[in-house]
Amino acid sequence: MNDKLIEQILDENAEKWLSINGVVGVGVGQEAGKPCLKIYATSLTPELNKEVPNEIDGYQVVFEITGPFGAL
């Protein structure tokens, strides 16, 4: 059982993750039918791999390469 709600973990880490070069968004998603933390980035960089763990409090962290976001 996870000690924290996934939304709480996202709130605690979002600002730090969004400050990493190339990160364009963060959120909560699903991976293999389970909730996960999503990091949306323009590319998978060594800095991103270094700064973001693969798992936090039992929740998997998933990188999604999206390219830059823009207004429609």
Secondary structure, DSSP 8 states (H G I E B T S, - for coil): --SS-HHHHHHHHHHHHHTSTTEEEEEEEEETTEEEEEEEESS--HHHHHHS-SEETTEEEEEEE-------
